């Protein structure tokens, strides 16, 4: 007799962004003529750059000719792209070989899937507030022992190192949702903890290209000894506009070890997982990834990043101008604002939607410590961003 995976019963009522979509739909049904401006989900909006388009077109053209047609590729990814990424890291003074880099269809699935190579009894530490997939994917697998690292206004939204032994540590910098970035000293402390306790850091660097401060690390591997205790997950989504194109990568260093493994084993396990459950990223999309990493491609992507950061500045200036407290928006495309006193995050969601026609993301959807906060996304057309902030200025009753 077939039975269900009852771990799903331990999840929240619905996925955060599904609930936002549900509430927005209900509002539009009651107000069919309303022009809703969406600053909620972190979905890119600007067209792919010319160099990337040429790369994708090249991928399509190759499939149209017998001599260049390709079927299944390597599950680990096109060796040209993996080599290009090793050079990408080399420019930051980080030495990685292609064997340590695995191409995927995005950071989100890798973030969920990576914990499959670890034991179910591992204690997991996550930031609070936290991107939901870190917690939900572990709960679905049956892990019940989850430690929360509070990120509050009082500690500048920097996660506090656990005061007890944990085994897996999820860190996101720049952080989604708070926009916080971790300094080299702060990351060094986490690496030291991981080394001491034979723990593994799962470092989500999906927003790293938004870091403009040269003193802030863009990779965990800028920290000495991190390759022995950290996996890094990254993506082309947020800085090259690949949210719908889907392409990312995960670094599993040969030097990485756990309490019960030697160097090389975790890399082998991830390779085994990928070759069993994944047939590789799209050949077409990987040509686009190669274009991103070209000199001209990176230059064009920097313009897109600057565009979104300017959006963030516009939003933050408006929020602060209204007398509200706001964080982030400098090295990240998110603004994390403190909701008016006495209101919950979902109450502010409804207030913002009803009064200004602007959709954001309630902080409580990211965890207990997110209650009383609200995330606004800088991803959007400039015209819509300007309309949204003008509507907030003119219509939000504080």
Secondary structure as UniProt FT lines:
FT   HELIX           6..10
FT   HELIX           16..30
FT   TURN            32..33
FT   STRAND          37..38
FT   HELIX           50..63
FT   TURN            66..68
FT   TURN            75..76
FT   HELIX           79..90
FT   TURN            91..93
FT   HELIX           98..100
FT   STRAND          101..104
FT   HELIX           107..113
FT   HELIX           114..117
FT   TURN            120..121
FT   STRAND          124..128
FT   HELIX           132..141
FT   STRAND          146..150
FT   HELIX           153..155
FT   TURN            156..157
FT   STRAND          168..172
FT   TURN            176..178
FT   HELIX           184..197
FT   STRAND          200..204
FT   TURN            206..207
FT   HELIX           208..210
FT   TURN            214..215
FT   HELIX           220..222
FT   TURN            224..225
FT   HELIX           226..228
FT   STRAND          230..235
FT   HELIX           237..240
FT   TURN            243..245
FT   STRAND          248..252
FT   TURN            254..255
FT   TURN            259..260
FT   TURN            263..264
FT   HELIX           265..277
FT   HELIX           283..292
FT   HELIX           295..321
FT   TURN            322..323
FT   STRAND          326..328
FT   STRAND          334..338
FT   TURN            341..342
FT   HELIX           345..356
FT   STRAND          358..359
FT   STRAND          361..362
FT   HELIX           363..366
FT   HELIX           368..370
FT   TURN            371..372
FT   STRAND          373..377
FT   HELIX           382..395
//
